[in-house]
């Protein structure tokens, strides 16, 4: 096993996808086992795969998309978003002890939150094994798991102080199930003018104008809004950074080979790009 040590407190949040029992670390961190004898071996890169029985791994981000995400986030272009998430996560009551980042990708944002919360542990759940490989090394107090956000999450009931969803799918019923009483969901969604200077000229996927309504409909039966804050800043990007930005997101799946490079030739050497994100906090309904 070449991955970092599994934090036992983070593992204690997980449940067996077969019988839903708690897991324990076994064989010096080589895997997990539940009391019923079901075992999950840990990948050599350090992550775990916890999918319902018979379920194939969902289609997640490719290795190329993940590499672009690492490069773009590491350059600091989304640092204001990380700061906004940090404020939202710390905004209600005592400091949270358990964080779950759904669709958390490489664990970039979660790692920053854990740095600010020295007593907390975290889980990154993502559909991409390539992202999970990166997330397994994102922070010593985080555990990375390949999981399907639209299935039952491999988590015990009422174990998360905060669930974080950044530009990722939101399963309202499951989020409500895993939140502790008094817990909070923090959601980051793109506003209509997000990346407008790139989306328009390149003909990329635009933000659905009804996105806010669809979010409310998805979460409404299970979670109720607490607050929402708009965050807007400008990122100064050269052509290489624009290419990386496009490559790390869903736009990458909709561009013909070579089309991006050809289009970027018409861009200025440096472009001021609007980053516009809404960060909303939700509490369990009822």
Phi, psi and omega in degrees: 000123182257351183282170178291167179296137176285128177285118185297330180290324177289319178300327182295348177277341189277156174231153179293128180290349179269307186243356177070015178279161177296157177253158169228152177285134180231162174052046175064026179098006180285345181183188178236155175214146176256173183295338179278356178095001176286135186234144175235121177278144180273136178295154182296339177280352173111350183264171178242151173242116183233088180245151176303152182306131178082356182273128175284153177302133180293160177287120180239189180298144179284169178300323181292318178297319180294318178298319177296320179296317179301314182296315184291313181292323180295334179284352174088008184295333180252019179302323176299328176292316178302318179295320178296320177295320179300316179296318182293319181294325182269005192279351185228114171070202181298158179301130181294148180254337184227123182240138176234121181255103181276130186065034189283359175059236185278357181082015184300308182292318181299320180300318178294322178294319179293327175299325180277348182234082189297344180258002185264158172236162184215159173236139169250120175248128181209152180284340186267124176291333179291320176294318181298325178299319178289316184296332180298339180246013184289324184199141182295341179256020178239145176240134183258136184225131169279121184210166180251115184295339182267357174258180173299128181289144181281057182228148174289164178292141169052055180244348187254128172285323178222135168248132183245130177227111183244108179053042186220167180298151182233114177258094188302316183296317181288323177298315179298323180296319187271348178286138173287159172305129184086357179287169182222145169261133176242120184241132173248124180230148179287140175277166184303329181266012180298123177060032186302323183290343178258315184299313183297301182298329182267356180065038182275174179297129180268155176294131178299123180298340179263017186300319181298319179293321179293323177298314180298321181292324181291319186266336190312313182293341190244332184223149181241144183291143177252312178197162176214137182230134177270136179234129185218129176210175181245130176254128179268111188239136169276178185298323179297318180293323176298316179299320179293319177301313179294319184293336185273350185246186182297340178302328185300333183279351188244009180252131175298152180304131177086347184293321182295312181300319180295319180292322182293338177299336180271355180279154171294163181299330178220138186232135175270115188247131178283126172250119186226113188225137173260130177246116184242146178246137180232150175241154177303138180287149176086000000 
